[in-house]
Amino acid sequence: MSTAFDPRQTPICFIFNPHSGHNRRNPYLLERTRGFIKEHQLDATVELTERPRHATDLARAAVDRGCGLIVAIGGDGTLNEVAAALVGAPAALGLIPCGSGNGLGRHLGVPDPGRGAYATLLRGRIREIDTGSVNGIPFFNAMGLGFDAEISSRFNQLTRRGLAAYVRTGLRAWASYQPNHYVIRNGQSELSTDAFIVAVANSDQYGNDCFIAPGAQVDDGLLNLTVLKRVNTFTALPLAFRLFRGSIDRSRHVARLTGSHFRIERPAAGPIHTDGEVHATGTVVDIEVRPRSLRILVPSTP
Ligand SMILES: Nc1ncnc2c1ncn2[C@@H]1O[C@H](COP(=O)(O)OP(=O)(O)OP(=O)(O)O)[C@@H](O)[C@H]1O
């Protein structure tokens, strides 16, 4: 279900992360946003994040002063921080996606800034989507354990980004990574397995059209768990191929479960990631869905 939305009827807050990769390289989006506000005579402010998690505080303050639309200008990390303040709130989230992956934006059909993201703010519709929570930490696109968290941690430490840096870092991490054992329950079934990656997705992809949960829907009240059991010299390339073709679920090295909650137990504490941000957690990881808890502005024609 979706409803039309007119941004001229409400105060708007744009939250710009000058530290996100694209904005650091091309700060022109800040000027473009100010020009867009002026051109369309919007009742809007533009606020810049000054530190990690600042976007959540800015978004919360914007909701409190009555803004009906809060727009995140940044990558998946910025989206996560802004959306964290909007779960269950009447205000809607708008996206100007300019990170390296943009998983949720791509799933919802929100275009890049050069291809219509600003027009979507003017002529979009509101969708109510599910959100996830892991040990109380919100996520909106995907969370993961195992190699998924390891790679997020290494990417976050990179001073230079880009495909070459990602591939180099990924290969180095892969060469030394050992699978863990996990016991996964979703209320109906139990899966006890060694795994390289355990990912829980709300949308169907990590970003960059890399489909970790083909067929997943963001408004079905369910989360989608994918286990990549074995990733070695022989399976890595076929699995990578399937991830980008959207057929990972057909591999015999993959198991999938859907559910409204999952409990994952592992032998030792370790990191998890939520939309690419890394957190230390214990041996038990509890994940649950909050059905249709976020209002988000998407293009009116998918
Ligand atoms: N002023 C700031 N200084 C340092 N870090 C900041 C600042 N403002 C926000 N951040 C942090 O920047 C991080 C990266 O943001 P974001 O994920 O949007 O960009 P990105 O990493 O380039 O994109 P992607 O994750 O899609 O590659 C976030 O974790 C956020 O907490």
PDBQT file of the ligand as one rigid body, heavy atoms in Angstrom, charges set to zero:
ROOT
HETATM    1  N1  LIG A 401      31.315  14.676  10.315  1.00  0.00    +0.000 N 
HETATM    2  C1  LIG A 401      31.620  13.368  10.354  1.00  0.00    +0.000 A 
HETATM    3  N2  LIG A 401      32.884  12.956  10.600  1.00  0.00    +0.000 NA
HETATM    4  C2  LIG A 401      33.202  11.660  10.606  1.00  0.00    +0.000 A 
HETATM    5  N3  LIG A 401      32.305  10.666  10.368  1.00  0.00    +0.000 NA
HETATM    6  C3  LIG A 401      31.047  11.004  10.115  1.00  0.00    +0.000 A 
HETATM    7  C4  LIG A 401      30.625  12.372  10.096  1.00  0.00    +0.000 A 
HETATM    8  N4  LIG A 401      29.298  12.403   9.817  1.00  0.00    +0.000 NA
HETATM    9  C5  LIG A 401      28.905  11.107   9.679  1.00  0.00    +0.000 A 
HETATM   10  N5  LIG A 401      29.946  10.263   9.846  1.00  0.00    +0.000 N 
HETATM   11  C6  LIG A 401      29.978   8.799   9.705  1.00  0.00    +0.000 C 
HETATM   12  O1  LIG A 401      30.271   8.508   8.344  1.00  0.00    +0.000 OA
HETATM   13  C7  LIG A 401      30.031   7.122   8.167  1.00  0.00    +0.000 C 
HETATM   14  C8  LIG A 401      29.911   6.754   6.707  1.00  0.00    +0.000 C 
HETATM   15  O2  LIG A 401      28.743   7.260   6.159  1.00  0.00    +0.000 OA
HETATM   16  P1  LIG A 401      28.023   6.578   4.920  1.00  0.00    +0.000 P 
HETATM   17  O3  LIG A 401      27.852   5.106   5.123  1.00  0.00    +0.000 OA
HETATM   18  O4  LIG A 401      26.818   7.370   4.652  1.00  0.00    +0.000 OA
HETATM   19  O5  LIG A 401      29.045   6.820   3.735  1.00  0.00    +0.000 OA
HETATM   20  P2  LIG A 401      29.911   5.786   2.934  1.00  0.00    +0.000 P 
HETATM   21  O6  LIG A 401      30.621   4.875   3.894  1.00  0.00    +0.000 OA
HETATM   22  O7  LIG A 401      30.745   6.553   1.987  1.00  0.00    +0.000 OA
HETATM   23  O8  LIG A 401      28.807   5.023   2.104  1.00  0.00    +0.000 OA
HETATM   24  P3  LIG A 401      28.665   3.464   1.880  1.00  0.00    +0.000 P 
HETATM   25  O9  LIG A 401      28.490   2.867   3.260  1.00  0.00    +0.000 OA
HETATM   26  O10 LIG A 401      27.460   3.292   1.048  1.00  0.00    +0.000 OA
HETATM   27  O11 LIG A 401      29.948   3.074   1.227  1.00  0.00    +0.000 OA
HETATM   28  C9  LIG A 401      28.823   6.840   9.027  1.00  0.00    +0.000 C 
HETATM   29  O12 LIG A 401      29.117   5.717   9.821  1.00  0.00    +0.000 OA
HETATM   30  C10 LIG A 401      28.676   8.094   9.914  1.00  0.00    +0.000 C 
HETATM   31  O13 LIG A 401      28.530   7.754  11.273  1.00  0.00    +0.000 OA
ENDROOT
TORSDOF 0
